[in-house]
Amino acid sequence: MTTGTMIFGAIPLMLSSDAGYEARHDIGVVLIGGLTLGIFFLYYPLSACYTVKRFVERKRKPL
């Protein structure tokens, strides 16, 4: 939820057209791109690791 809020908060930076918008536009693009890629490279592999761990634990027989 925090990452989504940060992404939506950076949209006005990317879409602004006031004085000095070039720098704000670049910052907005970097923020949105980095956070979006961070979601895909963190949350999906992390959930896959937990799925594999659960699968291995179910296959293991109790002592």
VMD Tcl script that builds the backbone (N, CA, C; Angstrom):
set m [mol new atoms 189]
animate dup $m
set s [atomselect $m all]
$s set {name element resname resid chain x y z} {
  {N N MET 1 A 0.826 -1.178 0.000}
  {CA C MET 1 A 0.000 0.000 0.000}
  {C C MET 1 A 0.880 1.255 0.000}
  {N N THR 2 A 1.984 1.203 0.705}
  {CA C THR 2 A 2.884 2.351 0.741}
  {C C THR 2 A 3.501 2.601 -0.625}
  {N N THR 3 A 3.865 1.530 -1.313}
  {CA C THR 3 A 4.467 1.679 -2.632}
  {C C THR 3 A 3.465 2.257 -3.620}
  {N N GLY 4 A 2.233 1.788 -3.562}
  {CA C GLY 4 A 1.190 2.333 -4.439}
  {C C GLY 4 A 0.938 3.802 -4.186}
  {N N THR 5 A 0.946 4.199 -2.931}
  {CA C THR 5 A 0.761 5.608 -2.593}
  {C C THR 5 A 1.900 6.448 -3.143}
  {N N MET 6 A 3.107 5.948 -3.034}
  {CA C MET 6 A 4.263 6.683 -3.553}
  {C C MET 6 A 4.206 6.804 -5.072}
  {N N ILE 7 A 3.771 5.740 -5.744}
  {CA C ILE 7 A 3.653 5.793 -7.204}
  {C C ILE 7 A 2.607 6.823 -7.612}
  {N N PHE 8 A 1.431 6.789 -6.967}
  {CA C PHE 8 A 0.388 7.758 -7.311}
  {C C PHE 8 A 0.783 9.173 -6.919}
  {N N GLY 9 A 1.594 9.323 -5.892}
  {CA C GLY 9 A 2.070 10.645 -5.496}
  {C C GLY 9 A 3.091 11.214 -6.462}
  {N N ALA 10 A 3.785 10.359 -7.203}
  {CA C ALA 10 A 4.794 10.819 -8.152}
  {C C ALA 10 A 4.198 11.156 -9.512}
  {N N ILE 11 A 2.964 10.793 -9.749}
  {CA C ILE 11 A 2.333 11.091 -11.042}
  {C C ILE 11 A 2.263 12.596 -11.305}
  {N N PRO 12 A 1.877 13.439 -10.333}
  {CA C PRO 12 A 1.892 14.879 -10.609}
  {C C PRO 12 A 3.285 15.414 -10.936}
  {N N LEU 13 A 4.331 14.824 -10.366}
  {CA C LEU 13 A 5.688 15.240 -10.726}
  {C C LEU 13 A 5.948 14.978 -12.201}
  {N N MET 14 A 5.497 13.838 -12.671}
  {CA C MET 14 A 5.747 13.459 -14.048}
  {C C MET 14 A 4.901 14.273 -15.029}
  {N N LEU 15 A 3.722 14.697 -14.608}
  {CA C LEU 15 A 2.802 15.374 -15.524}
  {C C LEU 15 A 2.829 16.892 -15.419}
  {N N SER 16 A 3.665 17.451 -14.554}
  {CA C SER 16 A 3.657 18.903 -14.361}
  {C C SER 16 A 4.221 19.616 -15.586}
  {N N SER 17 A 3.810 20.870 -15.755}
  {CA C SER 17 A 4.294 21.671 -16.886}
  {C C SER 17 A 4.658 23.085 -16.445}
  {N N ASP 18 A 4.945 23.277 -15.170}
  {CA C ASP 18 A 5.339 24.587 -14.660}
  {C C ASP 18 A 6.813 24.840 -14.964}
  {N N ALA 19 A 7.306 25.958 -14.436}
  {CA C ALA 19 A 8.722 26.273 -14.608}
  {C C ALA 19 A 9.570 25.207 -13.923}
  {N N GLY 20 A 10.593 24.744 -14.611}
  {CA C GLY 20 A 11.469 23.714 -14.069}
  {C C GLY 20 A 10.892 22.317 -14.149}
  {N N TYR 21 A 9.960 22.123 -15.057}
  {CA C TYR 21 A 9.288 20.823 -15.125}
  {C C TYR 21 A 10.211 19.711 -15.616}
  {N N GLU 22 A 11.295 20.078 -16.317}
  {CA C GLU 22 A 12.181 19.041 -16.849}
  {C C GLU 22 A 12.762 18.179 -15.732}
  {N N ALA 23 A 13.219 18.820 -14.675}
  {CA C ALA 23 A 13.820 18.074 -13.563}
  {C C ALA 23 A 12.758 17.265 -12.825}
  {N N ARG 24 A 11.606 17.862 -12.599}
  {CA C ARG 24 A 10.541 17.142 -11.887}
  {C C ARG 24 A 10.019 15.977 -12.712}
  {N N HIS 25 A 9.935 16.164 -14.015}
  {CA C HIS 25 A 9.484 15.087 -14.888}
  {C C HIS 25 A 10.432 13.892 -14.785}
  {N N ASP 26 A 11.736 14.169 -14.858}
  {CA C ASP 26 A 12.716 13.082 -14.773}
  {C C ASP 26 A 12.656 12.374 -13.424}
  {N N ILE 27 A 12.507 13.133 -12.343}
  {CA C ILE 27 A 12.400 12.524 -11.016}
  {C C ILE 27 A 11.145 11.655 -10.935}
  {N N GLY 28 A 10.037 12.144 -11.480}
  {CA C GLY 28 A 8.800 11.368 -11.470}
  {C C GLY 28 A 8.917 10.072 -12.245}
  {N N VAL 29 A 9.565 10.133 -13.397}
  {CA C VAL 29 A 9.742 8.927 -14.214}
  {C C VAL 29 A 10.602 7.907 -13.476}
  {N N VAL 30 A 11.682 8.373 -12.863}
  {CA C VAL 30 A 12.570 7.460 -12.136}
  {C C VAL 30 A 11.849 6.853 -10.934}
  {N N LEU 31 A 11.104 7.664 -10.191}
  {CA C LEU 31 A 10.373 7.146 -9.035}
  {C C LEU 31 A 9.343 6.099 -9.440}
  {N N ILE 32 A 8.539 6.420 -10.428}
  {CA C ILE 32 A 7.488 5.493 -10.854}
  {C C ILE 32 A 8.090 4.214 -11.431}
  {N N GLY 33 A 9.089 4.353 -12.283}
  {CA C GLY 33 A 9.718 3.171 -12.871}
  {C C GLY 33 A 10.418 2.304 -11.842}
  {N N GLY 34 A 11.157 2.927 -10.954}
  {CA C GLY 34 A 11.885 2.166 -9.943}
  {C C GLY 34 A 10.974 1.457 -8.967}
  {N N LEU 35 A 9.941 2.136 -8.512}
  {CA C LEU 35 A 9.020 1.510 -7.565}
  {C C LEU 35 A 8.214 0.395 -8.223}
  {N N THR 36 A 7.818 0.598 -9.472}
  {CA C THR 36 A 7.067 -0.438 -10.178}
  {C C THR 36 A 7.929 -1.682 -10.397}
  {N N LEU 37 A 9.164 -1.481 -10.836}
  {CA C LEU 37 A 10.060 -2.629 -11.004}
  {C C LEU 37 A 10.370 -3.282 -9.665}
  {N N GLY 38 A 10.484 -2.480 -8.626}
  {CA C GLY 38 A 10.738 -3.026 -7.299}
  {C C GLY 38 A 9.625 -3.935 -6.831}
  {N N ILE 39 A 8.396 -3.571 -7.153}
  {CA C ILE 39 A 7.261 -4.424 -6.794}
  {C C ILE 39 A 7.388 -5.781 -7.477}
  {N N PHE 40 A 7.670 -5.767 -8.777}
  {CA C PHE 40 A 7.728 -7.024 -9.521}
  {C C PHE 40 A 8.927 -7.874 -9.138}
  {N N PHE 41 A 10.058 -7.234 -8.830}
  {CA C PHE 41 A 11.255 -8.005 -8.492}
  {C C PHE 41 A 11.317 -8.404 -7.027}
  {N N LEU 42 A 10.477 -7.835 -6.181}
  {CA C LEU 42 A 10.478 -8.214 -4.770}
  {C C LEU 42 A 9.301 -9.110 -4.438}
  {N N TYR 43 A 8.099 -8.658 -4.723}
  {CA C TYR 43 A 6.916 -9.368 -4.244}
  {C C TYR 43 A 6.665 -10.682 -4.970}
  {N N TYR 44 A 6.855 -10.736 -6.271}
  {CA C TYR 44 A 6.591 -11.981 -6.983}
  {C C TYR 44 A 7.619 -13.067 -6.664}
  {N N PRO 45 A 8.923 -12.793 -6.695}
  {CA C PRO 45 A 9.866 -13.847 -6.288}
  {C C PRO 45 A 9.716 -14.236 -4.821}
  {N N LEU 46 A 9.385 -13.285 -3.967}
  {CA C LEU 46 A 9.212 -13.594 -2.553}
  {C C LEU 46 A 8.026 -14.531 -2.342}
  {N N SER 47 A 6.922 -14.270 -3.005}
  {CA C SER 47 A 5.771 -15.165 -2.868}
  {C C SER 47 A 6.056 -16.531 -3.497}
  {N N ALA 48 A 6.850 -16.577 -4.549}
  {CA C ALA 48 A 7.230 -17.865 -5.133}
  {C C ALA 48 A 8.096 -18.665 -4.166}
  {N N CYS 49 A 8.987 -17.992 -3.450}
  {CA C CYS 49 A 9.820 -18.689 -2.450}
  {C C CYS 49 A 8.962 -19.274 -1.345}
  {N N TYR 50 A 7.971 -18.531 -0.877}
  {CA C TYR 50 A 7.083 -19.051 0.157}
  {C C TYR 50 A 6.256 -20.229 -0.361}
  {N N THR 51 A 5.858 -20.188 -1.613}
  {CA C THR 51 A 5.105 -21.299 -2.191}
  {C C THR 51 A 5.965 -22.554 -2.261}
  {N N VAL 52 A 7.201 -22.415 -2.690}
  {CA C VAL 52 A 8.114 -23.559 -2.748}
  {C C VAL 52 A 8.379 -24.087 -1.348}
  {N N LYS 53 A 8.575 -23.207 -0.390}
  {CA C LYS 53 A 8.818 -23.620 0.996}
  {C C LYS 53 A 7.636 -24.413 1.540}
  {N N ARG 54 A 6.429 -23.938 1.279}
  {CA C ARG 54 A 5.233 -24.643 1.741}
  {C C ARG 54 A 5.113 -26.012 1.067}
  {N N PHE 55 A 5.436 -26.073 -0.217}
  {CA C PHE 55 A 5.390 -27.343 -0.943}
  {C C PHE 55 A 6.379 -28.343 -0.346}
  {N N VAL 56 A 7.587 -27.888 -0.041}
  {CA C VAL 56 A 8.605 -28.767 0.541}
  {C C VAL 56 A 8.181 -29.225 1.926}
  {N N GLU 57 A 7.610 -28.342 2.716}
  {CA C GLU 57 A 7.168 -28.723 4.060}
  {C C GLU 57 A 6.030 -29.735 4.018}
  {N N ARG 58 A 5.164 -29.639 3.050}
  {CA C ARG 58 A 4.067 -30.610 2.930}
  {C C ARG 58 A 4.580 -31.974 2.488}
  {N N LYS 59 A 5.628 -31.994 1.663}
  {CA C LYS 59 A 6.193 -33.261 1.194}
  {C C LYS 59 A 6.969 -33.969 2.299}
  {N N ARG 60 A 7.521 -33.200 3.229}
  {CA C ARG 60 A 8.311 -33.783 4.307}
  {C C ARG 60 A 7.395 -34.535 5.261}
  {N N LYS 61 A 7.804 -35.729 5.610}
  {CA C LYS 61 A 6.991 -36.545 6.515}
  {C C LYS 61 A 7.310 -36.178 7.960}
  {N N PRO 62 A 6.308 -36.194 8.835}
  {CA C PRO 62 A 6.583 -35.897 10.247}
  {C C PRO 62 A 7.408 -37.004 10.895}
  {N N LEU 63 A 8.217 -36.611 11.850}
  {CA C LEU 63 A 9.083 -37.587 12.530}
  {C C LEU 63 A 8.322 -38.404 13.518}
}
mol reanalyze $m
mol bondsrecalc $m
mol representation Tube
mol addrep $m
